[in-house]
Amino acid sequence: MSEAVAGAGATGTERTGGPQVVSAPYEPLESQVYVDLRPTFGRELLLRVEGFNFAGSLKLRAAAGLVAAAEQSGRIGADSVLIESSSGNLGLALAMIAASKGLRFVCVTDPRCNPSTLNLLRSLGAELVVVTEQDTNGGYLRTRLEYVRARSAEDDRYVWLNQYANPANWLAHYETTAPEIAKEFPDLDVLFVGVGTAGTATGCARYFRDNGGRVKVIAVDAEGSVSFGGAPGPRAIPGLGASVRPPLLEPELFADVVHVAEEETVRRCREMARGGFLFGGSTGTVLGGALRWLDARDPRGALRAVAIAPDLADRYADTVYDDAWVARRFGTTAPALHPRRGAPSDTPSEPCRKRRNDPATAPDRKAQHG
């Protein structure tokens, strides 16, 4: 394990059995929680829950790795100011770490960032910059990045961690997430991972490639994302997908790619809710892609399959779980408004790296990753 990732949660205390006691909010918590989806979807698929930490999402792993790497390299000093572009979860994780370490943090976001996340960021002491000028793709990511670059160039106290191109992002998953899954499921056949910055997907795919190459890693992306070469399209749910191709992405690592429309994302989240499980939008996207791929490629359920659930539902209460928002976006007769537990996948499966455009998913704004 690299010093950067090993130091991400180090506090000088080793676990010796019994209850897990932490003294810092970024310490890694045990993640051996999986949801069996057979009762809900009748499908042999396990959902690995990554939202049970103090940041509420998988992004805490990347954030801890990014900060630890910067500390190991000497980039962070007593007067340093961390700065990062984020549409929500990564920013929140960094704000938590910065507060714990007594560092200033500037989160550069856009109008899509939901009110609850903004309030949490303020509570953690983060300085918020909300850019409002859309870039050439009609989104905000390039505008956010330009602001971060300009501000960092003006003052050498600013430390841009750069989740989009920093290898510490994927290393965090190469050295923690992927080996944990491999240890828990030595008979694993296929792993479904969402693609935003591509840190999780790249780290997991590299790990399984370097350790036998037997496990197929399937990338799940949002429709309208340009990550795998498609044309940009409208998106409104933050988390997965990108309007700028992620520098960390290595498409050749993946056995297949599935693109998921936002209405399907919402429908899968709400179908899970009918069974008592509340997950976030990124999880709904991964789940939709996994179910469609398995329906097409493994109809008899012979494969041992795991999907990574990056987030929980609380930050999507005003969107994915708001009937008025869903009706505005997809219409009052949209299947997403009338989910049923145990519903089969009824969206056609897509060949590798092909996309579908659904005009019914036109957004209020375009979403970026982060």
Secondary structure by P-SEA (a helix, b strand, c coil): ccccccccccccccccccbbbbccccccccccccccccccccccbbbbbcccccccccaaaaaaaaaaaaaaaccccccbbbbbbbccaaaaaaaaaaaaabbbbbbbbcccccaaaaaaaaaabbbbbbbcccccccccaaaaaaaaaaaaaaccccccccccccaaaaaaaaccaaaaaaaacccccbbbbbbccaaaaaaaaaaaaaccccbbbbbbbccccccccccbbbbccccccccccccccccccccbbbbbcaaaaaaaaaaaaaacccccaaaaaaaaaaaaaaaccccccccbbbbbbcccccccccccccaaaaaacccccccccccccccccccccccccbbbbbccccccbbbbcc
